[in-house]
Amino acid sequence: MPGMYKASQEAADKHAADAALAAQRGKLLDATRAADIAFRAAEASHAPVTEVHRLAKELDAALTSAMQAAYAAQRAEIGPRGYEDRIFYRKAKARPAIRAITAEAERLLTLRENHRLNHIPEVPRVPAV
C-alpha cells in the first residue's frame, strides 16, 4: 500500500538479532538464578576469597547477559520502525507491555550495578618473591 512504512534492511537485521537474543531471555534468567544461588552458598559457607570472587564475577556476567536480553526484548517488541524513528520509539515505550519489559530490564540493571558496587570481593595480592 502506498504510504505504508517500510523498514530498511539495517533496521530489519537489528530487529532480527534482538529477537534472537530476546528468545534466550528465559534461559539467561535461569542461569542468573543458578549463579546467584552458587554465589550466596559460597558466601554462607565462608569459601575462600578466590572462589567467592570467581563466583561473583560469574554472577556479574550472568546479570549482564540477562539485562542485555531484556533490553533486546524491549526493542524487539517495539519493532523495526523503532530503530529509525525516535518518535515512534518513544510512543511505543509508553505501551503497557513494553513498560513491563523495560521495568524488568531496569531491575536487572540495578541488581547488576548494586552487585558490582557492593558484592564483588577483592582478591588479596600475593607479594612477588
Kinemage of the C-alpha trace (Angstrom):
@kinemage 1
@onewidth
@group {chain A} dominant
@subgroup {mainchain}
@vectorlist {calphas} color= white
{ca met a 1} P 0.000 0.000 0.000
{ca pro a 2} L 1.268 3.498 -0.714
{ca gly a 3} L 2.300 5.450 2.362
{ca met a 4} L 2.997 2.331 4.458
{ca tyr a 5} L 6.227 2.339 6.389
{ca lys a 6} L 8.910 0.014 5.059
{ca ala a 7} L 11.842 -0.625 7.392
{ca ser a 8} L 15.350 -0.537 5.969
{ca gln a 9} L 17.384 -3.710 5.720
{ca glu a 10} L 19.669 -2.494 8.526
{ca ala a 11} L 16.688 -1.987 10.870
{ca ala a 12} L 15.310 -5.410 9.930
{ca asp a 13} L 18.696 -7.027 10.654
{ca lys a 14} L 18.939 -5.310 14.053
{ca his a 15} L 15.394 -6.377 14.855
{ca ala a 16} L 16.142 -9.994 13.913
{ca ala a 17} L 19.264 -10.004 16.106
{ca asp a 18} L 17.341 -8.533 19.050
{ca ala a 19} L 14.507 -11.031 18.589
{ca ala a 20} L 17.006 -13.913 18.642
{ca leu a 21} L 18.604 -12.592 21.848
{ca ala a 22} L 15.187 -11.973 23.405
{ca ala a 23} L 14.215 -15.577 22.738
{ca gln a 24} L 17.030 -16.685 25.062
{ca arg a 25} L 15.861 -14.423 27.894
{ca gly a 26} L 14.312 -17.215 29.974
{ca lys a 27} L 17.398 -19.401 29.710
{ca leu a 28} L 19.621 -16.469 30.695
{ca leu a 29} L 17.424 -15.653 33.695
{ca asp a 30} L 17.675 -19.286 34.837
{ca ala a 31} L 21.471 -19.120 34.506
{ca thr a 32} L 21.444 -15.920 36.555
{ca arg a 33} L 19.391 -17.582 39.308
{ca ala a 34} L 21.800 -20.525 39.381
{ca ala a 35} L 24.829 -18.219 39.559
{ca asp a 36} L 23.201 -16.234 42.372
{ca ile a 37} L 22.454 -19.405 44.360
{ca ala a 38} L 26.046 -20.621 43.939
{ca phe a 39} L 27.442 -17.229 44.966
{ca arg a 40} L 25.200 -16.973 48.064
{ca ala a 41} L 26.065 -20.553 49.082
{ca ala a 42} L 29.793 -19.834 48.802
{ca glu a 43} L 29.384 -16.692 50.910
{ca ala a 44} L 27.364 -18.562 53.538
{ca ser a 45} L 29.872 -21.399 53.783
{ca his a 46} L 32.800 -18.975 54.125
{ca ala a 47} L 34.529 -20.287 50.991
{ca pro a 48} L 37.996 -18.962 50.114
{ca val a 49} L 38.076 -15.411 48.790
{ca thr a 50} L 39.320 -16.508 45.380
{ca glu a 51} L 36.339 -18.859 44.984
{ca val a 52} L 33.848 -16.196 46.106
{ca his a 53} L 35.489 -13.695 43.736
{ca arg a 54} L 35.189 -16.136 40.810
{ca leu a 55} L 31.524 -16.816 41.587
{ca ala a 56} L 30.846 -13.081 41.961
{ca lys a 57} L 32.349 -12.458 38.523
{ca glu a 58} L 30.212 -15.255 37.055
{ca leu a 59} L 27.111 -13.721 38.614
{ca asp a 60} L 28.070 -10.337 37.177
{ca ala a 61} L 28.430 -11.839 33.702
{ca ala a 62} L 25.091 -13.646 34.030
{ca leu a 63} L 23.323 -10.467 35.196
{ca thr a 64} L 24.830 -8.555 32.285
{ca ser a 65} L 23.645 -11.144 29.758
{ca ala a 66} L 20.135 -11.251 31.218
{ca met a 67} L 19.927 -7.455 31.254
{ca gln a 68} L 21.046 -7.221 27.627
{ca ala a 69} L 18.461 -9.833 26.642
{ca ala a 70} L 15.733 -7.873 28.453
{ca tyr a 71} L 16.629 -4.664 26.621
{ca ala a 72} L 16.745 -6.642 23.353
{ca ala a 73} L 13.244 -7.960 24.132
{ca gln a 74} L 12.084 -4.374 24.582
{ca arg a 75} L 13.498 -3.324 21.216
{ca ala a 76} L 12.146 -6.473 19.521
{ca glu a 77} L 8.665 -5.797 20.935
{ca ile a 78} L 8.757 -2.239 19.580
{ca gly a 79} L 9.594 -3.460 16.097
{ca pro a 80} L 11.958 -2.464 13.294
{ca arg a 81} L 10.498 1.006 12.921
{ca gly a 82} L 11.753 1.892 16.407
{ca tyr a 83} L 15.356 1.689 15.195
{ca glu a 84} L 14.835 4.525 12.731
{ca asp a 85} L 12.020 6.680 14.101
{ca arg a 86} L 12.727 8.092 17.548
{ca ile a 87} L 9.203 9.451 17.973
{ca phe a 88} L 7.714 6.033 17.202
{ca tyr a 89} L 10.201 4.521 19.660
{ca arg a 90} L 9.201 6.934 22.448
{ca lys a 91} L 5.480 6.385 21.856
{ca ala a 92} L 5.939 2.618 21.789
{ca lys a 93} L 7.804 2.661 25.111
{ca ala a 94} L 4.634 4.048 26.734
{ca arg a 95} L 2.619 0.906 25.924
{ca pro a 96} L 1.946 -1.276 28.983
{ca ala a 97} L 3.554 -4.430 27.580
{ca ile a 98} L 6.763 -2.621 26.753
{ca arg a 99} L 6.762 -0.763 30.075
{ca ala a 100} L 6.736 -4.125 31.856
{ca ile a 101} L 9.702 -5.382 29.825
{ca thr a 102} L 11.539 -2.109 30.443
{ca ala a 103} L 10.893 -2.363 34.186
{ca glu a 104} L 12.390 -5.859 34.210
{ca ala a 105} L 15.444 -4.683 32.275
{ca glu a 106} L 15.967 -1.741 34.620
{ca arg a 107} L 15.560 -4.019 37.656
{ca leu a 108} L 18.290 -6.281 36.264
{ca leu a 109} L 20.479 -3.250 35.586
{ca thr a 110} L 20.020 -2.080 39.179
{ca leu a 111} L 20.825 -5.555 40.530
{ca arg a 112} L 23.975 -5.698 38.421
{ca glu a 113} L 25.175 -2.260 39.478
{ca asn a 114} L 24.466 -2.998 43.152
{ca his a 115} L 26.329 -6.291 42.851
{ca arg a 116} L 29.300 -4.592 41.206
{ca leu a 117} L 29.479 -1.888 43.860
{ca asn a 118} L 28.939 -3.987 46.982
{ca his a 119} L 29.376 -7.714 46.498
{ca ile a 120} L 32.498 -8.460 44.458
{ca pro a 121} L 35.294 -9.097 46.956
{ca glu a 122} L 38.841 -8.147 46.113
{ca val a 123} L 41.360 -10.931 45.910
{ca pro a 124} L 44.341 -10.291 48.197
{ca arg a 125} L 47.513 -9.634 46.285
{ca val a 126} L 50.336 -12.096 46.571
{ca pro a 127} L 53.706 -10.391 47.026
{ca ala a 128} L 56.291 -11.162 44.367
{ca val a 129} L 59.275 -13.042 45.720
